[in-house]
Amino acid sequence: MCPIVAIGGSAGGFEAAMDLLRHLPPKTGMTFVIVQHLDPHHGSRLPNLLSKATSMPVAEITGTITPQPNSVYVQPPNKCVIANNGRLTLVARTERQNLAIDHFFESLAEECGSRAIGIVLSGTGSDGTAGLRAIRAAGGLTFAQTEESAKFDAMPRSAIRSGLVDLVLPPDAIAQEIGRIGQHPYIRRPAVDGSEAEKEAYRQADDLGRVFLSLKKQMGVDFRGYKESTLIRRIQRRMAVHRIDTLKRYARLLRDNKKEIELLFGDLLINVTRFFRDEKVFRALKKRFLPSLIKKKGSNRGPELRVWVPGCATGEEVYSLAISILEALGGQISKWRIQIFGTDLSESVIEHARLGIYSSAIEKDVSRARLNRFFVKRDGAYQIHRNVRDLCTFARQNIASDPPFSRLDIISCRNVLIYLSPELHKRCIPQFHYALNAGGFLILGPAESVGLYEELFKLVDKKNKIYIKEAQLRRVQQSSPRSKVLSCRI
């Protein structure tokens, strides 16, 4: 599939899309898909109108089609479009509100990865913001129209304030930038596999070392223990934004550019997160594992539950667990002491998590009953209710080097270990064992496992990757700076 540019707009978005198409080079080799909020009860004249702004063919999507380069496709008014298996497919609109842009952006991120580009134009609401997060986390590039040039600035403002936008420009400038970036090797070549990335890292070891040194000096984090294949792709993404084609030049840029170091740092840490992500995990927790913990600890004097979420990003996982615990406890909540810790390397995302303010895009992940009970709506956004925030403590922490929390009942470390090297796995898994109470639960992501440390944890839910701490810990080799042998007995 060729690179795909997704263009989302609502009120005022038609005029912005016309302006963008008018300034696009006709031979970019890319596909353009326009998702515009339209009244589902009226036929769309959008393709005919947009075709006046470009020499590229413009067509409304019907059924399932294979996208062609140098073509423009328009979503019909009564359907949603998704990218799947190299094609564009129409699906029914079922959301409580029109989130067609997020829907398409998220599918495009999964389908195209680094060859996805997302653009949010004029419109009301916040549709597109969550989708941009998915595109950026997958390695794609993100744009938003400037608030000043937008007829309705709510949608681009939501995207810009999220910190997920690479470039903020008026539509004509976005078009020119797309034309330039579209020729960059990062967009043009398919993602290299792990072995090729390792070879490339070896060839560029000195320049990569300089990049890591700049990050360590300013941000205080040593990324040498993280997976190089992932790091290189994230670095190349920043190189594409600056239209830099060699790592040597980019390392030189970092030496005198503190702002770019911060942006690269954010890119290296970004992860897709949302409320109640992987709903089956939360269903299993609420139905099976939380009731067993509550029953086991409820007879204690002053019972407490302690939970830790390493790599919590902007806090959705932390608050999802808090809500699940409150629902599981029901009328017993006043008897319990609940402490939920969320940690991350990035101070900026920790601050976001502390505030607990999220765009209206969360309506597709959070039920109306939960929104009414656990959130307060303010200025078109949702803030976690104070009584939920009071249960949660957020702090900056590095699981690769800082000591863990202790006396924990649950550790939810989902989709963090996949970014760490095997050496860091050897450090983290025994630390998780040490931090958990006997019978405590460790939750990992679908592509993660405890690896060599199966004797420390028993897999009690294979489908949802939930482990329970084994009571006995025999002598286990733990990788650490001094290669100590950890020996303890619970």
C-alpha positions as CSV (number, residue, x, y, z in Angstrom):
1,M,0.0,0.0,0.0
2,C,1.3,3.5,-0.9
3,P,1.5,6.2,1.8
4,I,-2.0,7.4,2.8
5,V,-2.8,10.9,3.9
6,A,-6.0,11.1,6.0
7,I,-7.7,14.5,6.1
8,G,-10.3,15.0,8.7
9,G,-12.6,18.0,9.0
10,S,-16.0,19.2,10.2
11,A,-17.6,22.7,10.1
12,G,-15.4,24.8,7.9
13,G,-13.4,21.7,6.9
14,F,-14.6,21.7,3.3
15,E,-13.1,25.1,2.5
16,A,-9.9,24.1,4.2
17,A,-9.7,20.8,2.3
18,M,-10.3,22.7,-1.0
19,D,-7.4,25.0,-0.1
20,L,-5.2,22.1,0.7
21,L,-5.9,20.2,-2.5
22,R,-5.4,23.3,-4.6
23,H,-1.8,23.6,-3.3
24,L,-0.9,19.9,-3.4
25,P,1.5,18.6,-6.1
26,P,-0.5,16.3,-8.5
27,K,2.1,13.6,-8.5
28,T,3.1,12.9,-4.8
29,G,2.7,9.1,-5.2
30,M,0.4,9.2,-2.1
31,T,-3.3,8.5,-1.6
32,F,-5.6,11.1,0.0
33,V,-8.7,10.2,2.0
34,I,-11.0,12.9,3.1
35,V,-13.3,12.2,6.1
36,Q,-15.7,15.1,6.5
37,H,-18.6,15.3,9.1
38,L,-21.7,15.4,6.9
39,D,-25.4,15.0,7.5
40,P,-26.1,11.3,6.9
41,H,-29.6,12.0,5.5
42,H,-28.3,14.1,2.6
43,G,-26.4,13.0,-0.5
44,S,-22.9,14.3,-0.7
45,R,-21.8,16.7,-3.5
46,L,-18.3,16.7,-2.0
47,P,-16.5,14.7,-4.7
48,N,-17.8,17.0,-7.5
49,L,-16.9,20.1,-5.6
50,L,-13.4,18.9,-4.5
51,S,-12.5,17.8,-8.0
52,K,-12.5,21.5,-9.0
53,A,-9.5,22.1,-6.7
54,T,-7.2,19.3,-8.1
55,S,-6.3,17.5,-11.2
56,M,-6.2,14.2,-9.2
57,P,-9.2,12.0,-9.7
58,V,-11.7,12.4,-6.8
59,A,-14.2,9.6,-6.0
60,E,-16.6,8.7,-3.3
61,I,-15.8,5.4,-1.6
62,T,-18.3,2.7,-2.3
63,G,-18.0,-0.8,-0.8
64,T,-14.4,-1.9,-0.6
65,I,-11.7,-0.5,-2.9
66,T,-7.9,-0.7,-3.3
67,P,-6.5,2.8,-3.0
68,Q,-4.4,4.1,-5.9
69,P,-1.6,6.7,-5.7
70,N,-2.2,10.3,-6.8
71,S,-6.0,9.9,-6.1
72,V,-8.5,11.4,-3.7
73,Y,-11.2,9.4,-1.9
74,V,-14.1,10.8,0.0
75,Q,-16.1,9.1,2.7
76,P,-19.9,9.0,2.0
77,P,-22.1,10.9,4.5
78,N,-23.9,7.8,6.0
79,K,-20.9,5.5,6.6
80,C,-17.5,5.3,8.2
81,V,-14.4,4.2,6.4
82,I,-11.5,2.0,7.7
83,A,-8.2,0.8,6.3
84,N,-7.8,-2.9,6.4
85,N,-5.8,-5.5,4.5
86,G,-4.5,-2.9,1.9
87,R,-8.0,-1.6,1.2
88,L,-10.5,1.0,2.2
89,T,-13.7,-0.4,3.5
90,L,-17.0,1.2,4.5
91,V,-18.6,0.2,7.8
92,A,-21.8,1.3,9.5
93,R,-21.9,4.4,11.7
94,T,-22.7,3.2,15.2
95,E,-21.0,5.7,17.6
96,R,-23.1,7.8,19.9
97,Q,-21.5,10.9,18.4
98,N,-19.7,11.3,15.1
99,L,-16.2,10.1,15.6
100,A,-15.6,9.0,12.0
101,I,-12.2,10.8,11.9
102,D,-10.8,9.0,15.0
103,H,-12.2,5.7,13.6
104,F,-10.4,6.1,10.3
105,F,-7.1,7.5,11.7
106,E,-6.8,4.6,14.2
107,S,-7.4,2.0,11.6
108,L,-4.9,3.7,9.3
109,A,-2.3,3.7,12.1
110,E,-2.6,0.0,12.5
111,E,-2.6,-0.7,8.7
112,C,0.1,1.7,7.5
113,G,2.3,2.5,10.5
114,S,5.0,5.0,9.5
115,R,3.4,5.5,6.1
116,A,0.3,7.1,7.6
117,I,-0.1,10.9,7.7
118,G,-3.0,12.5,9.7
119,I,-4.3,16.0,9.2
120,V,-7.0,17.7,11.3
121,L,-8.7,20.7,9.7
122,S,-11.4,23.1,10.8
123,G,-14.3,21.8,12.9
124,T,-16.2,21.7,16.1
125,G,-15.6,19.1,18.9
126,S,-12.4,17.0,19.3
127,D,-12.8,14.3,16.7
128,G,-9.3,13.4,15.3
129,T,-7.3,14.0,18.4
130,A,-7.3,10.4,19.6
131,G,-6.6,9.3,16.0
132,L,-3.6,11.5,15.8
133,R,-2.2,9.8,18.9
134,A,-2.6,6.4,17.3
135,I,-0.9,7.6,14.1
136,R,2.0,9.2,15.9
137,A,2.5,6.2,18.2
138,A,2.6,4.0,15.1
139,G,5.4,6.2,13.6
140,G,3.3,8.3,11.3
141,L,3.3,12.0,10.9
142,T,0.7,14.5,12.2
143,F,-0.5,17.9,11.1
144,A,-3.2,20.4,12.3
145,Q,-4.5,23.6,10.7
146,T,-3.6,26.8,12.6
147,E,-6.4,28.0,14.8
148,E,-6.2,31.5,13.1
149,S,-6.8,30.1,9.7
150,A,-9.7,27.7,10.7
151,K,-13.3,28.8,10.4
152,F,-14.1,26.7,13.5
153,D,-11.0,26.2,15.6
154,A,-12.2,23.6,18.2
155,M,-11.0,20.5,16.4
156,P,-7.5,21.8,15.5
157,R,-7.2,23.4,19.0
158,S,-7.9,20.0,20.7
159,A,-5.3,18.3,18.5
160,I,-2.6,21.0,19.1
161,R,-3.2,21.1,22.9
162,S,-2.8,17.4,23.1
163,G,0.9,17.8,22.1
164,L,0.5,15.1,19.4
165,V,0.9,17.4,16.3
166,D,4.2,17.6,14.5
167,L,3.5,20.7,12.4
168,V,0.8,23.4,12.8
169,L,0.3,25.2,9.5
170,P,-2.5,26.8,7.3
171,P,-3.9,24.4,4.7
172,D,-1.8,25.7,1.8
173,A,1.4,25.3,3.8
174,I,0.4,21.8,4.9
175,A,0.0,20.9,1.2
176,Q,3.5,22.2,0.4
177,E,5.0,20.3,3.4
178,I,3.3,17.1,2.4
179,G,4.8,17.4,-1.0
180,R,8.3,17.8,0.5
181,I,8.0,15.2,3.3
182,G,6.4,12.7,0.9
183,Q,9.8,12.3,-0.8
184,H,11.7,11.5,2.4
185,P,13.0,7.9,2.7
186,Y,11.2,7.5,6.0
187,I,7.8,7.7,4.1
188,R,8.9,6.1,0.9
189,R,10.6,2.9,2.1
190,P,8.8,0.2,4.0
191,A,9.8,-0.3,7.7
192,V,12.9,-2.4,8.1
193,D,12.7,-5.6,10.1
194,G,14.5,-6.0,13.4
195,S,17.7,-7.6,12.0
196,E,18.0,-4.8,9.4
197,A,17.5,-2.2,12.1
198,E,20.3,-3.8,14.2
199,K,22.7,-3.7,11.2
200,E,21.8,-0.1,10.6
201,A,22.4,0.7,14.3
202,Y,25.8,-1.0,14.0
203,R,26.7,1.1,11.0
204,Q,25.6,4.3,12.7
205,A,26.7,3.4,16.2
206,D,28.8,6.6,16.8
207,D,26.0,8.9,15.7
208,L,23.4,7.0,17.6
209,G,25.6,7.3,20.7
210,R,25.7,11.0,20.2
211,V,21.9,11.1,20.1
212,F,21.7,9.1,23.3
213,L,24.2,11.3,25.0
214,S,22.2,14.5,24.2
215,L,19.1,12.8,25.6
216,K,20.9,11.7,28.8
217,K,22.5,15.1,29.4
218,Q,19.2,17.0,29.1
219,M,16.5,14.5,30.1
220,G,18.5,12.3,32.5
221,V,17.4,9.1,30.8
222,D,19.8,6.5,29.3
223,F,18.1,4.8,26.3
224,R,20.9,2.4,25.6
225,G,18.9,-0.4,27.3
226,Y,15.9,0.0,25.1
227,K,15.2,-1.8,21.8
228,E,17.4,-0.2,19.1
229,S,15.0,-1.1,16.3
230,T,12.2,0.8,17.9
231,L,14.4,3.8,18.9
232,I,15.8,4.1,15.4
233,R,12.4,4.3,13.8
234,R,11.3,7.0,16.3
235,I,14.5,8.9,15.6
236,Q,13.9,8.6,11.8
237,R,10.4,10.0,12.3
238,R,11.9,13.2,13.8
239,M,14.4,13.3,11.0
240,A,11.5,13.2,8.4
241,V,9.8,16.1,10.2
242,H,13.0,18.2,9.7
243,R,13.6,16.7,6.2
244,I,17.0,15.5,7.4
245,D,18.3,12.3,5.7
246,T,21.3,11.3,7.8
247,L,21.7,10.5,11.5
248,K,24.9,12.4,11.6
249,R,23.1,15.7,10.7
250,Y,20.3,15.0,13.1
251,A,22.8,14.3,16.0
252,R,24.4,17.7,15.1
253,L,20.9,19.3,15.3
254,L,20.4,18.0,18.8
255,R,23.6,19.4,20.1
256,D,22.2,23.0,20.0
257,N,18.5,22.4,20.1
258,K,16.9,21.7,23.5
259,K,13.4,21.9,22.2
260,E,14.1,19.1,19.7
261,I,15.6,17.0,22.4
262,E,12.4,17.3,24.4
263,L,10.3,16.5,21.3
264,L,12.4,13.4,20.5
265,F,12.2,12.3,24.1
266,G,8.4,12.5,23.9
267,D,8.4,10.5,20.7
268,L,10.5,7.8,22.2
269,L,8.0,7.4,25.0
270,I,4.7,7.8,23.2
271,N,2.4,4.9,23.5
272,V,-1.2,4.3,22.5
273,T,-3.4,4.5,25.6
274,R,-7.1,4.9,26.2
275,F,-9.7,4.2,28.9
276,F,-10.5,0.5,29.4
277,R,-8.1,-0.5,26.6
278,D,-8.5,-4.2,25.9
279,E,-12.0,-4.4,27.5
280,K,-11.6,-8.2,28.1
281,V,-8.8,-7.5,30.6
282,F,-10.9,-5.2,32.7
283,R,-13.9,-7.6,32.4
284,A,-11.7,-10.4,33.8
285,L,-10.4,-8.1,36.6
286,K,-13.8,-7.1,37.7
287,K,-15.4,-10.5,37.4
288,R,-12.7,-12.7,38.8
289,F,-9.5,-11.1,40.2
290,L,-10.7,-8.0,42.0
291,P,-13.4,-10.0,43.9
292,S,-10.8,-12.6,45.0
293,L,-8.5,-9.8,46.3
294,I,-11.4,-8.1,48.1
295,K,-12.5,-11.3,49.7
296,K,-9.0,-12.3,50.7
297,K,-8.1,-8.9,52.2
298,G,-11.5,-7.7,53.4
299,S,-11.2,-9.6,56.7
300,N,-8.1,-7.6,57.6
301,R,-8.3,-4.7,60.0
302,G,-8.3,-1.5,57.8
303,P,-8.0,-3.4,54.5
304,E,-6.1,-1.7,51.7
305,L,-5.5,-2.3,48.0
306,R,-2.2,-1.0,46.4
307,V,-1.8,-0.9,42.6
308,W,1.1,0.3,40.4
309,V,1.0,1.2,36.7
310,P,4.5,1.7,35.3
311,G,4.6,3.6,32.0
312,C,1.2,5.1,32.7
313,A,1.5,7.9,30.1
314,T,-1.4,10.3,30.4
315,G,-3.2,8.3,33.1
316,E,-6.1,6.5,31.3
317,E,-5.0,3.1,32.6
318,V,-4.6,4.3,36.1
319,Y,-8.1,5.9,36.2
320,S,-9.6,2.8,34.5
321,L,-8.3,0.6,37.3
322,A,-9.5,3.1,39.9
323,I,-13.0,3.1,38.4
324,S,-13.0,-0.7,38.2
325,I,-11.9,-1.0,41.9
326,L,-14.6,1.5,43.1
327,E,-17.2,-0.5,41.1
328,A,-16.0,-3.8,42.6
329,L,-16.1,-2.5,46.1
330,G,-19.5,-0.9,45.9
331,G,-20.8,0.1,49.3
332,Q,-17.7,-1.2,51.0
333,I,-15.5,1.6,49.8
334,S,-15.5,3.6,53.0
335,K,-13.8,0.7,54.9
336,W,-10.9,0.5,52.4
337,R,-7.7,2.4,51.8
338,I,-7.0,2.5,48.1
339,Q,-3.7,3.6,46.7
340,I,-3.0,3.6,42.9
341,F,0.5,4.7,41.7
342,G,1.1,5.8,38.1
343,T,4.6,6.4,37.0
344,D,6.3,7.4,33.7
345,L,9.6,8.8,32.5
346,S,8.0,12.0,31.1
347,E,7.1,14.8,33.5
348,S,4.8,16.4,31.0
349,V,2.6,13.3,30.6
350,I,2.6,12.9,34.4
351,E,1.3,16.4,34.8
352,H,-1.4,15.7,32.2
353,A,-2.4,12.6,34.2
354,R,-2.5,14.5,37.5
355,L,-5.0,17.0,35.9
356,G,-7.1,14.1,34.6
357,I,-8.6,16.2,31.8
358,Y,-9.5,14.4,28.5
359,S,-11.2,15.3,25.3
360,S,-14.8,14.2,24.5
361,A,-13.3,11.5,22.3
362,I,-13.3,9.3,25.4
363,E,-17.1,8.9,25.0
364,K,-16.5,6.0,22.6
365,D,-14.5,4.1,25.3
366,V,-16.4,5.1,28.5
367,S,-20.0,4.3,29.1
368,R,-22.5,7.0,29.7
369,A,-23.1,5.7,33.2
370,R,-19.4,5.9,34.0
371,L,-19.1,9.4,32.5
372,N,-22.0,10.6,34.7
373,R,-20.6,9.0,37.9
374,F,-16.8,9.4,37.6
375,F,-16.3,12.5,35.4
376,V,-17.2,16.2,35.4
377,K,-17.9,17.8,32.0
378,R,-16.2,21.1,31.5
379,D,-15.9,23.2,28.3
380,G,-16.5,20.2,26.0
381,A,-13.9,18.1,27.9
382,Y,-14.1,15.6,30.7
383,Q,-12.2,15.7,34.0
384,I,-11.9,12.8,36.4
385,H,-14.0,13.4,39.5
386,R,-11.9,14.6,42.5
387,N,-12.8,11.6,44.6
388,V,-11.2,9.3,42.0
389,R,-8.2,11.5,41.5
390,D,-7.6,11.5,45.2
391,L,-7.0,7.7,45.1
392,C,-4.2,8.1,42.5
393,T,-0.6,9.3,42.9
394,F,1.5,10.2,39.9
395,A,5.3,10.4,39.8
396,R,8.2,10.4,37.5
397,Q,10.0,7.1,37.7
398,N,12.4,4.9,35.6
399,I,11.6,1.2,36.0
400,A,15.0,0.4,34.5
401,S,16.9,2.1,37.4
402,D,14.7,3.4,40.2
403,P,13.5,1.2,43.0
404,P,9.9,-0.2,42.7
405,F,7.0,0.4,45.0
406,S,6.3,-2.3,47.6
407,R,3.4,-4.2,49.2
408,L,1.4,-4.1,46.0
409,D,-1.6,-6.2,45.1
410,I,-1.6,-5.5,41.3
411,I,1.0,-4.3,38.9
412,S,-0.3,-3.4,35.4
413,C,2.6,-3.1,33.1
414,R,1.0,-3.5,29.7
415,N,3.0,-2.8,26.5
416,V,6.0,-1.4,28.2
417,L,8.3,-4.4,28.2
418,I,8.1,-4.7,24.4
419,Y,10.3,-1.6,24.2
420,L,13.0,-2.9,26.6
421,S,16.0,-5.0,25.8
422,P,16.3,-8.6,27.3
423,E,18.8,-7.2,29.8
424,L,16.3,-4.8,31.2
425,H,13.7,-7.6,31.3
426,K,16.1,-9.5,33.6
427,R,16.1,-6.5,35.9
428,C,12.4,-5.6,35.8
429,I,10.6,-9.0,36.2
430,P,12.3,-9.9,39.6
431,Q,11.6,-6.3,40.8
432,F,8.0,-6.8,40.0
433,H,8.0,-10.1,42.0
434,Y,9.7,-8.3,44.9
435,A,7.1,-5.4,44.8
436,L,4.0,-7.7,44.9
437,N,2.4,-9.2,48.0
438,A,2.1,-13.0,48.0
439,G,-0.8,-13.8,45.7
440,G,-0.5,-10.4,43.9
441,F,-1.3,-10.1,40.2
442,L,1.0,-9.0,37.4
443,I,-0.8,-7.9,34.1
444,L,1.3,-7.7,30.9
445,G,0.5,-6.8,27.3
446,P,-0.6,-9.4,24.8
447,A,2.8,-9.7,23.2
448,E,4.7,-9.8,26.6
449,S,5.6,-12.6,29.0
450,V,7.7,-13.1,32.1
451,G,10.3,-14.8,29.9
452,L,12.9,-16.7,31.9
453,Y,11.2,-16.1,35.2
454,E,8.3,-18.5,34.9
455,E,9.2,-19.8,38.4
456,L,8.4,-16.5,39.9
457,F,4.9,-16.2,38.4
458,K,2.1,-18.5,37.5
459,L,0.0,-17.7,34.4
460,V,-3.6,-17.7,35.7
461,D,-5.3,-16.1,32.6
462,K,-3.5,-16.9,29.4
463,K,-5.8,-14.9,27.1
464,N,-5.4,-11.7,29.2
465,K,-1.8,-12.2,30.3
466,I,-2.5,-12.1,34.0
467,Y,0.0,-13.7,36.3
468,I,0.0,-14.4,40.0
469,K,3.1,-14.2,42.2
470,E,4.4,-17.5,43.4
471,A,4.9,-17.6,47.1
472,Q,8.4,-19.1,47.0
473,L,11.3,-17.4,45.3
474,R,14.4,-19.6,44.9
475,R,17.8,-18.3,44.0
476,V,17.4,-16.4,40.7
477,Q,20.1,-14.6,38.6
478,Q,19.1,-11.0,38.2
479,S,20.8,-8.7,35.7
480,S,21.9,-5.5,37.4
481,P,24.8,-3.1,37.0
482,R,26.8,-5.2,39.5
483,S,25.3,-8.6,38.3
484,K,24.2,-9.4,41.9
485,V,22.4,-12.6,42.7
486,L,19.0,-11.9,44.3
487,S,18.0,-14.4,46.9
488,C,14.9,-13.9,49.0
489,R,12.1,-16.0,50.5
490,I,8.6,-14.7,51.0
